[in-house]
Amino acid sequence: MQIGGIQRFSSIDFPGNLSAVVFTLGCNFRCPFCHNPELVLGNSDLIAEERVLEFLSTRVRQLEGVVISGGEPTLQGDLSDFIKKVRALGFRIKLDTNGTHPEILAELMAHRLLDFVAMDIKHVRSRYAFSVGLESVSMEKIEQSISTLLEGDVDYVFRTTVIRDFHDFRDIVAISEQIRGAKCYVVQEFISKKTLDAAFAQKLPFERSQLEALIPEIEKNVQRFEIHH
């Protein structure tokens, strides 16, 4: 595993579980608003897997879960092996993913290696590639990952980081329609402290009241809608 960082404690990243967060190195997207550019570009120093496992072994019975985030964790060829080692310590596992490798997601779920999945949905179909900084994106794979979660038995959340002048209200509603029937859809307010594209550091989030006005429309499509800061 190419690990570029670790957050030793979090009470918010894994619903219902005190956790550590392990950040993998590398991503197949180039989202201009990404707040982990050093992980995306591979500019973060590597942390040996053995050191991470050693640390986690000291947190048994203090923490309940481990979040594997990125970057994009499903790019790691030994992801399942790493998860098995972490689960052997007694931790529950949450995976953060952009959904571009549905076959890996399905395999991890089939082997009971995941307890929770957070999948980011970046934009509506017509603007997806633009929003992730690429010329093209396989929407078939994105939609396959969505279906895998909707039809599976692993708890999950879909989430979108929304930015004024990059998304509009119709986009947010359209995304909720794309995941119709989902247990939970989370809209995350954009924080412009650090971004892959420096120009995005100047962009503004929506007002919370603007997002709250969407609740009746979005709750027609999903079971629960949350707004996170």
LUMSE-341458 format. One record per residue (C-alpha): x, y, z; residue in three letters; residue number from 1. Coordinates in Angstrom, 1 decimal. Layout:
x,y,z,residuo,num
X,Y,Z,Ala,NUM
...
//
This chain:
x,y,z,residuo,num
0.0,0.0,0.0,Met,1
1.2,3.4,-0.9,Gln,2
0.2,5.5,2.1,Ile,3
0.7,9.2,2.1,Gly,4
-0.8,10.2,5.4,Gly,5
-2.7,9.2,8.5,Ile,6
-5.1,11.1,10.8,Gln,7
-4.8,9.5,14.2,Arg,8
-8.2,10.3,15.4,Phe,9
-11.6,11.3,13.9,Ser,10
-15.0,11.4,15.4,Ser,11
-16.7,12.5,12.2,Ile,12
-15.3,10.5,9.2,Asp,13
-16.9,7.1,10.0,Phe,14
-20.6,7.5,11.2,Pro,15
-21.0,6.0,14.6,Gly,16
-17.4,5.0,15.0,Asn,17
-14.3,6.7,16.5,Leu,18
-11.7,6.1,13.8,Ser,19
-8.3,6.7,12.3,Ala,20
-8.0,7.8,8.7,Val,21
-5.5,6.3,6.3,Val,22
-4.8,8.3,3.1,Phe,23
-3.5,6.5,0.1,Thr,24
-1.3,8.1,-2.5,Leu,25
-2.4,8.8,-6.1,Gly,26
-5.7,9.5,-7.8,Cys,27
-7.1,9.0,-11.3,Asn,28
-9.1,12.3,-11.1,Phe,29
-7.8,15.8,-11.1,Arg,30
-10.7,17.6,-9.5,Cys,31
-9.7,21.3,-9.4,Pro,32
-11.4,21.8,-6.0,Phe,33
-9.6,18.8,-4.4,Cys,34
-8.3,19.7,-0.9,His,35
-5.7,16.9,-0.9,Asn,36
-3.5,17.9,-3.8,Pro,37
-0.3,16.4,-2.3,Glu,38
-2.0,13.0,-2.3,Leu,39
-3.4,13.4,-5.8,Val,40
-0.1,14.4,-7.3,Leu,41
2.0,12.0,-5.3,Gly,42
3.9,14.8,-3.5,Asn,43
3.4,13.4,0.0,Ser,44
6.1,11.3,1.7,Asp,45
5.3,7.6,1.8,Leu,46
4.5,6.1,5.2,Ile,47
5.5,2.4,5.5,Ala,48
2.5,0.1,5.8,Glu,49
4.2,-1.6,8.7,Glu,50
4.3,1.7,10.6,Arg,51
0.6,2.3,10.1,Val,52
-0.3,-1.2,11.2,Leu,53
2.0,-0.8,14.2,Glu,54
0.2,2.4,15.1,Phe,55
-3.2,0.8,14.7,Leu,56
-2.2,-2.0,17.0,Ser,57
-1.7,0.5,19.8,Thr,58
-5.3,1.8,19.3,Arg,59
-7.1,-1.5,19.6,Val,60
-10.1,-0.9,22.0,Arg,61
-9.5,2.9,21.8,Gln,62
-10.8,3.2,18.2,Leu,63
-13.5,1.3,16.5,Glu,64
-12.9,1.8,12.9,Gly,65
-10.4,2.8,10.2,Val,66
-11.3,4.9,7.2,Val,67
-9.3,4.3,4.0,Ile,68
-9.4,7.4,1.9,Ser,69
-7.2,9.1,-0.6,Gly,70
-6.4,10.0,-3.3,Gly,71
-8.3,7.0,-4.6,Glu,72
-7.8,3.8,-2.6,Pro,73
-9.1,1.4,-5.3,Thr,74
-5.9,2.2,-7.3,Leu,75
-3.9,0.3,-4.8,Gln,76
-3.3,-3.3,-6.0,Gly,77
-3.0,-4.6,-2.5,Asp,78
-6.0,-2.8,-1.0,Leu,79
-7.8,-6.0,0.0,Ser,80
-4.7,-7.5,1.7,Asp,81
-4.3,-4.3,3.7,Phe,82
-7.9,-4.3,4.7,Ile,83
-7.6,-7.9,5.9,Lys,84
-4.7,-7.0,8.1,Lys,85
-6.6,-4.1,9.6,Val,86
-9.7,-6.2,10.2,Arg,87
-7.5,-8.8,11.9,Ala,88
-6.8,-6.2,14.5,Leu,89
-10.5,-5.9,15.2,Gly,90
-11.4,-2.7,13.3,Phe,91
-14.4,-1.9,11.2,Arg,92
-13.6,-0.5,7.7,Ile,93
-15.0,2.5,5.8,Lys,94
-13.9,3.1,2.2,Leu,95
-14.0,6.5,0.5,Asp,96
-14.1,6.1,-3.3,Thr,97
-14.8,8.0,-6.5,Asn,98
-16.5,4.9,-7.9,Gly,99
-14.3,4.4,-10.9,Thr,100
-13.5,0.8,-10.1,His,101
-16.9,-0.9,-9.5,Pro,102
-15.4,-4.4,-9.9,Glu,103
-13.1,-3.8,-6.9,Ile,104
-15.9,-2.3,-4.9,Leu,105
-18.0,-5.3,-5.7,Ala,106
-15.3,-7.7,-4.8,Glu,107
-14.5,-6.1,-1.4,Leu,108
-18.2,-6.1,-0.6,Met,109
-18.6,-9.7,-1.7,Ala,110
-15.8,-10.8,0.6,His,111
-17.3,-8.9,3.6,Arg,112
-14.3,-6.6,3.8,Leu,113
-16.2,-3.3,4.1,Leu,114
-18.6,-2.0,6.8,Asp,115
-19.3,1.3,5.2,Phe,116
-18.7,3.1,1.9,Val,117
-18.7,6.8,1.0,Ala,118
-18.9,7.4,-2.7,Met,119
-18.3,10.9,-4.1,Asp,120
-20.5,12.0,-7.0,Ile,121
-18.8,15.0,-8.5,Lys,122
-21.4,16.4,-10.9,His,123
-24.2,15.7,-13.3,Val,124
-23.4,13.3,-16.2,Arg,125
-22.9,16.0,-18.8,Ser,126
-20.3,17.9,-16.7,Arg,127
-18.6,15.0,-15.0,Tyr,128
-15.4,14.9,-17.0,Ala,129
-15.1,18.7,-16.8,Phe,130
-15.6,18.6,-13.0,Ser,131
-12.8,16.0,-12.5,Val,132
-10.3,17.7,-14.8,Gly,133
-10.3,15.0,-17.5,Leu,134
-11.3,14.8,-21.1,Glu,135
-13.5,11.8,-20.5,Ser,136
-14.9,9.6,-17.7,Val,137
-16.6,6.3,-18.0,Ser,138
-20.1,7.1,-16.6,Met,139
-20.9,3.4,-17.0,Glu,140
-18.4,2.6,-14.3,Lys,141
-19.7,5.4,-12.1,Ile,142
-23.2,4.2,-12.5,Glu,143
-22.3,0.6,-11.9,Gln,144
-20.7,1.6,-8.6,Ser,145
-23.9,3.4,-7.7,Ile,146
-26.0,0.4,-8.5,Ser,147
-23.6,-1.9,-6.5,Thr,148
-24.2,0.2,-3.4,Leu,149
-27.9,0.6,-3.9,Leu,150
-28.4,-3.1,-4.4,Glu,151
-25.9,-4.3,-1.8,Gly,152
-26.0,-4.9,1.9,Asp,153
-23.2,-2.7,3.0,Val,154
-24.1,0.6,4.6,Asp,155
-23.2,3.7,2.5,Tyr,156
-23.6,7.3,1.8,Val,157
-23.3,9.3,-1.5,Phe,158
-21.9,12.8,-1.2,Arg,159
-21.1,15.8,-3.3,Thr,160
-18.9,18.8,-2.5,Thr,161
-20.9,21.7,-4.0,Val,162
-19.4,25.0,-5.1,Ile,163
-21.1,28.2,-6.1,Arg,164
-20.7,29.0,-9.8,Asp,165
-19.5,25.4,-10.4,Phe,166
-22.7,23.7,-9.5,His,167
-26.2,25.1,-9.5,Asp,168
-29.3,24.0,-7.7,Phe,169
-30.6,22.0,-10.7,Arg,170
-27.4,20.0,-10.6,Asp,171
-27.8,19.0,-7.0,Ile,172
-31.4,17.9,-7.6,Val,173
-30.3,16.0,-10.7,Ala,174
-27.7,14.1,-8.8,Ile,175
-30.3,13.1,-6.2,Ser,176
-32.4,11.7,-9.1,Glu,177
-29.4,9.7,-10.3,Gln,178
-29.2,8.0,-6.9,Ile,179
-32.9,7.6,-6.5,Arg,180
-33.8,5.4,-3.5,Gly,181
-30.5,5.9,-1.8,Ala,182
-30.3,5.7,2.0,Lys,183
-28.4,8.9,2.4,Cys,184
-27.2,11.8,0.2,Tyr,185
-24.8,14.3,1.8,Val,186
-24.0,17.7,0.3,Val,187
-20.7,19.0,1.6,Gln,188
-20.1,22.7,1.7,Glu,189
-17.0,23.8,-0.1,Phe,190
-14.0,25.0,2.0,Ile,191
-11.5,26.9,0.0,Ser,192
-8.4,26.6,2.2,Lys,193
-6.3,24.5,-0.2,Lys,194
-7.2,23.3,-3.7,Thr,195
-5.5,21.5,-6.5,Leu,196
-6.3,24.4,-8.8,Asp,197
-5.3,27.6,-7.0,Ala,198
-8.0,29.5,-8.8,Ala,199
-10.6,27.5,-6.8,Phe,200
-9.3,28.9,-3.6,Ala,201
-11.2,32.1,-4.6,Gln,202
-14.5,30.3,-5.1,Lys,203
-17.3,30.6,-2.6,Leu,204
-19.6,28.0,-1.0,Pro,205
-23.4,28.2,-1.1,Phe,206
-25.2,29.8,1.8,Glu,207
-26.5,27.0,4.1,Arg,208
-30.0,28.5,3.8,Ser,209
-29.8,28.1,0.0,Gln,210
-29.0,24.4,0.4,Leu,211
-31.7,23.9,3.0,Glu,212
-34.2,25.3,0.5,Ala,213
-33.5,22.2,-1.6,Leu,214
-34.5,19.7,1.1,Ile,215
-38.1,19.1,0.0,Pro,216
-37.1,18.5,-3.6,Glu,217
-34.2,16.2,-2.8,Ile,218
-36.1,14.2,-0.2,Glu,219
-38.4,13.1,-3.0,Lys,220
-35.5,11.1,-4.3,Asn,221
-33.5,9.9,-1.3,Val,222
-34.4,8.6,2.1,Gln,223
-32.2,11.1,4.0,Arg,224
-30.5,14.3,2.9,Phe,225
-27.8,16.0,5.0,Glu,226
-25.8,19.2,4.7,Ile,227
-22.3,19.0,6.1,His,228
-19.8,21.8,6.7,His,229
//
